Amino acid sequence: MTAPEYLQLKAFARIDGVLLSVLWLVSFCCYILGITTPLYGLLAIGLAMATPFYVGIRLKRFRDDGLNGGISLLRGWAYIILVFFYGGILFAIGQFVYFSYVDHGYLLLSITEMLSVPETAQALQQMGMTAQVDEALQMMGMMRPIDIVLSILTNNIVIGIIVGLPIAALMQRNVGKVEK
């Protein structure tokens, strides 16, 4: 890959990373709203599950518009990794703002309330998980917003690396085989 090709790859990946972060931020907002309204929770799950399809569509657009219909497996994979990286960084900034200035313990309190429902508490007790859940909730309470955000950012990048390979394999097309 030449220097201009690398610059083009990064430029497309940045734009698509911004769009991916918007998708994730909407999904995150729906998740927060879904704590009290289950329909938003379903929408959050749907948007999160749409991520690989969205990235595949954006890779196809990059392949067809930016590269005249041909892309190698490694270039496609690099593109997807960069999209997840740029999207993850912007998503992390949005989450940091939320956890630092908006949340004020709302998410942890909501999770604690959900686990305190008698049926859930009884099920946890029957499975012998009460101590583990209490310990996990204490650890979550001690985490700073930056710790939470960096953990999620790391997960998003790793998921991008793993999910990116099959998507790139599906979207690869050799230039010599491109029909005109």
N, C-alpha and C positions, 0 to 999 in steps of 0.2 A: 504494500500500500504506500503510495507516494504521499508527500506532505500535503498537497492540495486535496487528495482523497480523504486523508485523515481529518483535515479541517472541515470538509463537507460532512463527514460522518458525525463529528462532534456537533456541528451546527444543527443538523437534523435531530440528533439525539437530545440536544438542549431543548429545542422547541417541543418535542414529544415528551420529554421529561416534565416540562411545565404542565402540559396537558394531563399527564398521568398524575401529577401531584394534585391537580384540581379534582380529578376523579376520586383519588384517595381521600382528599379533604371532605368532599361531599359524603363519601361513605362513612368517614369518621363522625361527621356531624349527625348523620342518620343513626349511627350507632349510639351516640350520646342521647339523642332524642328517643331512640328505641328502648331506652331503659324504662321510660314511662308509657310509650306508645309502641306496642309490638309491631305495627305495620312498618314503622321506620326501621326497626331492627331487621326485618326481612329485606327491606330495600338496601340496607347497609351490607348485608350478606351478598345480595345479588350484585351490587356494585363491586364489591371486593372480588367476587368470583369472575366478574367480567374482565378483570385485569389482563389475563393471558390473551384473551380474544382481542382486546383493545390494542395490546402491544403487537400482536400478529398483524392486525389491520394496518397499524402505523408502519410496521416493517415492510409490508407489501407496498404501501404508498412510497416509502423511501426507495425500495427496489425499483419500482416502476417509473417514478417521476425523477428521482435523483440519480439513478444508475442505469437508466434506459433498459430496465427489465432484467438485469442479471446481478446476482449477488452470491458470493461464496458463503459457505457455512460459517467460517470464522469471522468474516466481516459482519454477517447477520448477528452472530452471537455477541460480538463486540458492541454492535449498535444497541442490542437489547440490554446488555450489562450497563452501558452508559445511560440509557433511558431510565433504568431502575435506579442508578446512582443519582442522577440529577433530580428525578422525581422524588426519591427518598430524602434527599437533602432539603428540598422545599417543603415536603410533607413534615419533616422533622421540625423545621422552623415553625410551621403552623401549629404543630402539636405542642411545641415548647411554649408558645404564646398562650395556648389554651391552658396547659397544666400550670403555668406560672401565674397567670393573671385572671383566669376565668373560673377554673374548676374549684378551687378552695376545698378540696376533699370530697366533692360531690360524687365522683366516680367510685371511690373507695367506699363511701357511705352507702351508695346504692348497691354495690356488690355485697357488702355486709348485711344489708337489709334483706336482699334476696336469699342469702344463705341462712338467715335467721328465721325464715318461714318454717313453721313446725314440720311440715312434710319434708322439706329439704334437710333440716337439721336431723330429723329422724333417719333419713336415708344415709346421710354422712356418718351418723353414729353406727348404723348397721354395717356399713362398709369399713368401719374403723378408721375413718379419715378425718375425724374431728380435729385431732391434734395437728395434722399436716395442714389443714385448711386454716386453722387459727394462726399457725406459724407463717404461712404464706401471706395472710392478711397483715400480720405485724410487719413482715418484710416490705410489703407494698406500702405500708404507712410510713416506713422510714426512708423510702426512696425519694430522691430529689427529682424535680422535673427533668433535669438533664440526664439523669440515669435512665429514666423511663424512655425518653426520646432516643437516646443512643442505643438502647436495647432494641427498640422497634426499628430504628434505622439499620442496624446490623442485620436483623431478620429480613427486612425488605431487600437488601442488597444480596444476601445469600439466596433468597427465594428467586431473585432475578437471575442469578447465575445458574441455578438449577433448572428453572422453568425456561430460561432463554435458549438452552441447547435444543430441546425438541421443537420449539417454535422456529428457531433458525433453520433447523433441518427441514421442516415443512415448507419454509418460504424460500429456500435456496433455489437458484436457477442459474445454470451456466450460461454465459453470454453467447457461446456458440450454438446453444440449443434454443435460443429465443426466437419465436416466430414473429415475423414482421408483416 
